[in-house]
Amino acid sequence: MKLSSSFLSIYSPFSRSAGPQPPLTGRSRLLGMMVAIVFTAFTTIGVVTCVKKIHAYIITKKTIPDRKPSASELHAKEVAESAKKADKIAIDRYFALLKQYPSLKREGILNDHKHGAYEIFYEVPQIESVRHQVHERILKKHKSAEWAHQASRVGVVAEDDYWLWIRDAVKAPKGLEHTYNRIVMKSQLTGSIGAAILPIFKGKNGHEIPLVLSYRHALHSWELELPRGSAKPGETGAEAAKRELAEETGLVSIKPILLGSMNCDSGALASVVPIYAGTIDSVGSTKHDKTEAIAGTYRYTLNEIENGLEKGYIDVKLKNGSTLRANLHDPFLMSAILKAKSKGLIDLHHIKDIAVD
């Protein structure tokens, strides 16, 4: 009871008072003994528990080696690290382009979701917040961390010599924060994106429109289209139209006129292409690019073209005597005819001469 006696003195109601202490009463002695017993019990339990844990740890370390990460865990770690690097590359390239080409950046009410526009975020914390939200949505839907990383990446997702694939972090007019893709032609960053031209040929059968028969890789089909193409650095729209006309058809138009412009996919493409019209002044030789699949140029009256647009195709009589059914749904052609009619260059089914100043 030595331990209990010491605690009796500690927990006595008179232990901390000055002067000589009166003898302990029965109640005080009983209280002190109870406190001492409880303290001793908890101390003993604590020591025993601690010893057991240490013993178990030592036994475990001796009998069970350190667990190595599984293949799936290692793969998940690699995916996360790779995604982090790719995210940084994409966002760094994004900000570099915004600085170099301010036209890529939106400001004012055209970048305010409260005014009905998609508001693009340009601050890193906001971008990261949106990216994380989209990542979690995609992960929940597809159960693939790798796909979630790729599909939620913000910035320049991919690019080549001609195109930029940009994914912005945006807030929609109704408040939802998500990502939105846009495809940008690099040529438009330096001024001119390119051009299409409606050539008007005056021959023995009257006015005809020459169309280019091309095999289009994306569509996997033969298409009858207006001559068109990208601009070269420093080239105006009119210069690009004349050059593309000469290269693809061998036809020369000295002074084409501007009909207007169009965008063939406003949901993703950031390009607005000018469309020209020009009478053919001379005929030369073609100069096809080695990457193009052009089978030739074929001339049609406006009536034949409008009938073909209604059907969706024209049966082309090839130079070797065979017939090829080519699709006729070129949006540039349809837009050019409509704009030419509005300018009085086309009257019903007849094409007029273009007056050049």
C-alpha positions in Angstrom: 0.0 0.0 0.0 3.0 2.3 -0.3 1.8 3.5 -3.7 -1.7 4.0 -2.4 -0.4 5.9 0.6 1.5 8.3 -1.6 -1.6 8.9 -3.7 -3.6 9.3 -0.6 -1.4 12.3 0.3 -1.6 13.6 -3.2 -5.4 13.4 -3.6 -6.2 14.4 0.0 -8.3 17.6 0.1 -5.8 19.2 2.4 -2.6 18.1 0.6 -1.9 21.4 -1.1 -2.9 23.7 1.8 -0.2 25.5 3.8 0.8 24.4 7.3 0.4 21.1 9.1 -2.3 18.9 7.6 -5.0 17.3 9.8 -5.3 13.6 9.8 -7.2 12.0 6.9 -10.8 11.2 7.4 -12.3 7.9 6.4 -13.9 9.3 3.3 -10.7 11.1 2.1 -8.7 7.9 2.6 -11.2 5.9 0.7 -11.2 8.4 -2.2 -7.5 8.3 -2.4 -7.4 4.5 -2.5 -9.9 4.4 -5.3 -7.9 6.9 -7.4 -4.7 5.0 -6.8 -6.3 1.7 -7.8 -7.7 3.2 -11.1 -4.4 4.8 -12.0 -2.5 1.7 -11.3 -4.9 -0.4 -13.4 -4.7 1.9 -16.4 -1.0 2.2 -16.2 -0.6 -1.6 -16.1 -3.0 -2.0 -19.1 -1.2 0.6 -21.0 2.2 -0.9 -20.5 1.0 -4.4 -21.3 -0.7 -3.2 -24.5 2.4 -1.3 -25.6 4.6 -4.4 -25.0 2.2 -6.5 -27.0 2.2 -4.1 -29.9 6.0 -3.9 -29.9 6.2 -7.7 -29.8 3.7 -8.1 -32.6 5.6 -5.6 -34.7 8.9 -7.4 -34.2 7.4 -10.8 -35.0 5.7 -9.3 -38.1 8.9 -7.7 -39.4 10.7 -11.0 -38.9 8.2 -13.3 -40.5 6.5 -11.1 -43.2 8.7 -9.1 -45.7 7.8 -5.7 -47.0 4.9 -5.9 -49.5 5.8 -4.9 -53.0 3.4 -2.8 -55.1 1.3 -4.8 -57.5 1.5 -4.5 -61.2 -1.7 -2.6 -61.4 -0.5 -0.2 -58.6 2.7 0.5 -60.5 0.8 1.1 -63.7 -1.6 3.5 -62.0 1.4 5.4 -60.6 3.1 5.6 -64.0 -0.2 6.8 -65.6 -0.5 9.5 -63.0 3.1 10.7 -63.4 2.9 10.6 -67.2 -0.4 12.5 -67.1 1.0 15.2 -64.9 3.9 15.8 -67.3 1.5 15.9 -70.3 -0.8 18.3 -68.5 2.1 20.7 -67.9 3.3 20.5 -71.5 -0.3 21.2 -72.8 -1.0 24.1 -70.5 2.5 25.7 -71.0 2.0 25.6 -74.8 -1.5 27.0 -74.4 -0.3 30.1 -72.5 2.6 30.6 -74.9 0.2 30.6 -77.8 -2.2 33.0 -76.1 0.7 35.4 -75.5 2.0 35.1 -79.1 -1.4 35.3 -80.7 -3.8 37.4 -78.7 -6.6 36.6 -81.2 -6.9 33.2 -79.6 -8.0 34.9 -76.4 -11.5 36.1 -75.8 -12.4 39.1 -73.6 -15.4 41.3 -72.7 -19.0 40.2 -73.0 -17.9 37.5 -75.5 -16.1 35.8 -72.6 -18.9 36.2 -70.0 -21.3 33.4 -69.3 -23.7 35.9 -67.7 -24.1 37.3 -71.2 -24.9 33.9 -72.8 -21.3 33.2 -74.0 -18.9 30.4 -73.0 -16.6 31.9 -70.5 -13.0 30.7 -70.9 -10.9 30.5 -67.7 -7.4 31.8 -68.0 -6.2 31.5 -64.4 -4.4 28.3 -63.4 -6.4 27.6 -60.2 -9.7 27.9 -62.1 -8.4 25.8 -65.0 -7.2 23.1 -62.5 -10.6 23.1 -60.8 -12.5 22.6 -64.1 -10.0 19.9 -65.2 -10.5 18.0 -61.9 -14.3 18.2 -62.2 -14.2 16.8 -65.7 -11.7 14.2 -64.7 -13.9 12.9 -62.0 -17.0 12.8 -64.3 -15.1 10.9 -66.9 -13.6 8.5 -64.4 -17.0 7.8 -62.9 -18.4 7.1 -66.4 -15.6 5.1 -68.0 -13.8 3.6 -65.0 -10.5 4.3 -66.7 -7.9 6.6 -65.0 -5.8 6.8 -68.1 -8.8 7.8 -70.3 -9.9 10.3 -67.7 -6.5 12.0 -67.7 -6.4 12.3 -71.5 -10.0 13.4 -71.9 -9.9 16.1 -69.2 -6.5 17.6 -70.3 -6.7 21.4 -70.8 -4.5 23.4 -73.2 -3.0 22.3 -76.5 -4.0 18.7 -76.7 -2.3 18.0 -80.0 -0.8 19.9 -83.0 1.0 19.4 -86.3 2.3 21.7 -89.1 -1.3 22.7 -90.0 -3.7 22.3 -87.1 -4.0 23.1 -83.4 -6.3 21.1 -81.2 -7.1 23.3 -78.2 -9.2 22.4 -75.2 -10.4 25.3 -73.0 -11.7 25.2 -69.5 -15.1 27.0 -69.7 -18.2 28.0 -67.8 -21.5 27.5 -69.8 -24.3 30.1 -69.7 -26.2 28.0 -67.3 -23.2 27.8 -64.9 -21.8 24.3 -65.7 -18.0 24.2 -65.7 -16.6 21.8 -68.3 -14.1 21.7 -71.2 -14.7 22.6 -74.8 -12.6 21.7 -77.9 -11.8 24.0 -80.8 -9.7 23.2 -83.9 -7.6 26.1 -85.3 -5.8 26.3 -88.6 -2.3 27.6 -88.0 -2.4 29.7 -91.1 -5.2 31.8 -89.7 -3.0 32.9 -86.8 -0.8 34.8 -89.2 -3.6 36.6 -91.1 -5.1 34.5 -93.9 -6.6 31.1 -93.5 -7.0 30.2 -97.2 -9.8 30.6 -99.7 -12.3 28.9 -102.1 -13.2 30.1 -105.5 -16.2 29.8 -107.9 -14.6 29.7 -111.3 -16.8 30.7 -114.3 -15.8 29.4 -117.6 -17.3 30.7 -120.8 -17.1 28.0 -123.5 -19.0 26.6 -126.5 -21.9 25.5 -124.3 -22.2 28.9 -122.5 -21.2 29.5 -118.9 -20.0 26.5 -117.0 -18.5 26.0 -113.5 -15.3 23.8 -113.3 -15.3 21.4 -110.3 -12.4 19.4 -109.0 -12.9 15.7 -108.6 -11.0 14.7 -105.4 -10.7 11.7 -103.2 -11.3 12.9 -99.7 -9.5 10.9 -97.0 -11.8 11.8 -94.1 -15.0 10.9 -96.1 -13.4 7.9 -97.9 -15.2 9.0 -101.1 -14.9 10.9 -104.4 -16.2 14.4 -104.2 -16.9 17.2 -106.7 -15.8 20.5 -105.1 -14.8 24.0 -105.7 -11.0 24.6 -105.9 -9.8 25.6 -102.5 -6.9 25.4 -100.1 -4.9 26.9 -97.3 -3.0 30.2 -97.7 0.7 30.4 -97.6 2.4 32.8 -95.1 1.7 36.4 -96.0 -0.7 35.5 -98.8 -4.1 37.3 -99.0 -7.3 35.5 -99.6 -7.5 36.6 -103.2 -4.0 35.5 -103.9 -4.6 32.1 -102.3 -7.8 31.7 -104.4 -6.0 32.4 -107.6 -3.1 30.1 -106.7 -5.3 27.2 -105.7 -7.4 27.6 -108.9 -4.3 27.5 -111.0 -2.6 24.6 -109.2 -5.7 22.3 -109.0 -7.3 23.1 -112.4 -4.8 24.9 -114.5 -7.2 27.7 -115.0 -6.3 31.4 -114.5 -8.5 34.1 -113.1 -6.7 37.5 -113.1 -9.0 39.4 -110.7 -11.5 37.4 -108.6 -14.1 39.2 -106.6 -15.1 38.4 -103.0 -18.5 36.8 -102.6 -18.4 36.5 -98.8 -17.2 33.9 -96.3 -18.4 30.8 -94.4 -17.6 28.4 -91.6 -18.3 24.8 -92.4 -18.4 23.6 -88.8 -19.0 26.3 -86.1 -19.2 23.6 -83.4 -15.4 22.9 -83.5 -13.6 24.8 -86.3 -12.4 28.3 -85.6 -11.9 29.1 -89.3 -13.9 31.5 -91.4 -13.0 31.0 -95.1 -13.5 33.7 -97.8 -15.1 32.6 -101.0 -14.4 34.3 -104.3 -15.7 34.2 -107.9 -13.8 34.8 -111.0 -14.0 34.4 -114.8 -11.4 32.3 -116.5 -9.0 34.4 -118.4 -6.6 31.7 -119.7 -5.9 28.0 -119.4 -2.5 26.6 -118.2 -1.2 23.4 -116.7 -2.0 22.0 -113.3 0.5 21.7 -110.4 -1.0 19.2 -108.0 0.6 18.7 -104.6 2.0 15.2 -104.1 -0.2 14.7 -101.1 -3.4 15.4 -103.1 -5.7 12.9 -104.8 -7.1 14.8 -107.7 -8.6 12.9 -110.7 -9.2 15.9 -112.9 -11.4 18.9 -113.5 -15.0 18.7 -114.9 -17.2 21.5 -116.1 -20.9 21.7 -115.6 -23.7 24.1 -116.3 -25.5 25.7 -113.3 -28.6 23.6 -114.1 -26.5 20.4 -114.0 -25.0 21.4 -110.7 -28.3 22.3 -109.1 -29.8 19.0 -110.2 -26.7 17.2 -108.8 -27.0 19.1 -105.5 -30.6 18.0 -105.2 -29.7 14.3 -105.8 -26.5 14.5 -103.9 -24.3 13.2 -106.7 -23.2 13.5 -110.3 -22.2 10.6 -112.5 -18.9 11.8 -113.9 -17.8 10.6 -117.3 -14.1 10.0 -116.8 -11.5 10.6 -119.5 -11.0 6.8 -119.9 -14.6 6.3 -120.8 -15.8 4.9 -117.5 -18.4 6.5 -115.2 -17.8 7.4 -111.6 -20.6 8.5 -109.2 -19.1 11.4 -107.2 -20.8 13.0 -104.2 -22.0 16.6 -104.7 -22.5 18.2 -101.3 -19.7 20.7 -101.1 -20.8 23.4 -98.6 -18.4 25.9 -100.2 -20.1 25.3 -103.6 -23.6 25.8 -102.2 -22.6 28.9 -100.3 -20.9 30.4 -103.4 -23.9 29.8 -105.6 -26.2 31.4 -103.0 -23.9 34.4 -102.6 -23.5 34.8 -106.3 -27.2 34.8 -106.8 -27.6 37.5 -104.1 -25.0 39.6 -105.9 -26.8 39.2 -109.2 -24.1 37.1 -110.8 -26.5 34.3 -111.2 -30.0 34.7 -112.5 -32.2 31.6 -112.1 -30.3 28.9 -114.0 -28.0 31.3 -115.9 -24.6 32.6 -115.0 -23.7 36.1 -116.0 -20.3 37.6 -116.9 -18.5 39.1 -113.9 -17.7 42.8 -114.3 -14.2 43.5 -113.2 -13.3 47.1 -112.3 
